[in-house]
């Protein structure tokens, strides 16, 4: 097993046999480029290569994507209330908010 950092990505290379040809840094950079081509909006954190003779298994570790909560409030789909004017803020404040039963949380 070989561990290193290349272009800010943690790279682990696992060889099935001692006679497997070592993976070059240029080849690893090509695998990293492939990850960014395949997942253009993802942030690659790690790359694991499983080498078995001529076969290479590629496993990408992408950073979690921040999830923005979307709610339906007063007939609008919104993430936050910061763009509401005073009338919409008042409408949101005055609406009836329903509770979720403890059994369903």
Phi and psi in degrees as a GROMACS rama.xvg file:
@    title "Ramachandran Plot"
@    xaxis  label "Phi"
@    yaxis  label "Psi"
@TYPE xy
-127.495  127.781  UNK-2
-120.419  137.585  UNK-3
-160.54  168.031  UNK-4
-109.676  127.485  UNK-5
-133.534  123.568  UNK-6
53.5697  36.5588  UNK-7
78.0979  12.257  UNK-8
-115.253  131.138  UNK-9
-73.664  122.107  UNK-10
-116.33  128.813  UNK-11
-121.608  128.621  UNK-12
-117.923  120.74  UNK-13
-108.978  125.689  UNK-14
-104.214  130.452  UNK-15
-72.2731  -35.1484  UNK-16
-133.132  151.365  UNK-17
-64.6212  -23.4415  UNK-18
-84.9166  -2.04741  UNK-19
-63.9351  141.382  UNK-20
-67.6577  129.848  UNK-21
-62.4429  146.329  UNK-22
-86.0093  128.259  UNK-23
-79.7343  161.192  UNK-24
-62.8377  -35.5429  UNK-25
-64.5737  -37.9105  UNK-26
-67.1796  -40.4965  UNK-27
-63.2259  -42.3144  UNK-28
-61.9985  -33.9323  UNK-29
-67.3746  -38.4387  UNK-30
-66.2147  -38.016  UNK-31
-65.2839  -43.1112  UNK-32
-61.3532  -40.3246  UNK-33
-60.6904  -38.8121  UNK-34
-62.832  -44.5708  UNK-35
-70.8551  -28.1829  UNK-36
-71.1764  -39.4138  UNK-37
-75.9142  -36.3296  UNK-38
-124.852  75.594  UNK-39
-63.9336  -23.9277  UNK-40
-101.641  2.6437  UNK-41
-92.4056  159.65  UNK-42
-113.039  112.433  UNK-43
-76.4944  122.749  UNK-44
-101.927  -37.3423  UNK-45
-145.917  157.219  UNK-46
-139.772  125.93  UNK-47
-118.259  127.695  UNK-48
-115.08  124.135  UNK-49
-104.83  107.801  UNK-50
-97.7412  126.475  UNK-51
-137.59  92.1205  UNK-52
67.7489  -119.363  UNK-53
-89.0055  -11.0537  UNK-54
-90.5148  140.819  UNK-55
-130.436  120.453  UNK-56
-90.5588  129.605  UNK-57
-111.246  128.924  UNK-58
-129.153  117.152  UNK-59
-96.4552  137.848  UNK-60
-111.525  103.143  UNK-61
-94.0223  145.77  UNK-62
-67.5507  144.805  UNK-63
-62.7708  143.776  UNK-64
-91.5161  132.889  UNK-65
-65.3927  131.479  UNK-66
-100.777  123.226  UNK-67
-95.2024  122.734  UNK-68
-71.9937  131.7  UNK-69
-112.621  130.799  UNK-70
-126.599  155.696  UNK-71
-99.7145  111.452  UNK-72
-126.244  125.507  UNK-73
50.2435  38.8577  UNK-74
86.7681  3.25736  UNK-75
-122.178  143.777  UNK-76
-87.5518  118.397  UNK-77
-136.411  153.884  UNK-78
-96.4178  -42.9276  UNK-79
-135.973  167.065  UNK-80
-97.1412  6.25308  UNK-81
-65.6849  -19.1346  UNK-82
-96.776  0.542497  UNK-83
-74.3377  143.561  UNK-84
-82.9645  179.597  UNK-85
-60.6102  -38.3868  UNK-86
-65.479  -43.2132  UNK-87
-69.3467  -36.8106  UNK-88
-63.0182  -40.8757  UNK-89
-65.4488  -42.3798  UNK-90
-61.171  -42.3162  UNK-91
-65.9533  -40.4203  UNK-92
-64.6222  -35.68  UNK-93
-87.2682  -8.17872  UNK-94
-72.2344  158.899  UNK-95
-84.6978  123.178  UNK-96
-101.067  125.816  UNK-97
-93.7562  141.763  UNK-98
-88.8949  150.826  UNK-99
-93.4479  127.822  UNK-100
-58.1179  149.077  UNK-101
-59.5082  -29.4513  UNK-102
-70.3012  -19.2185  UNK-103
-103.286  -1.55614  UNK-104
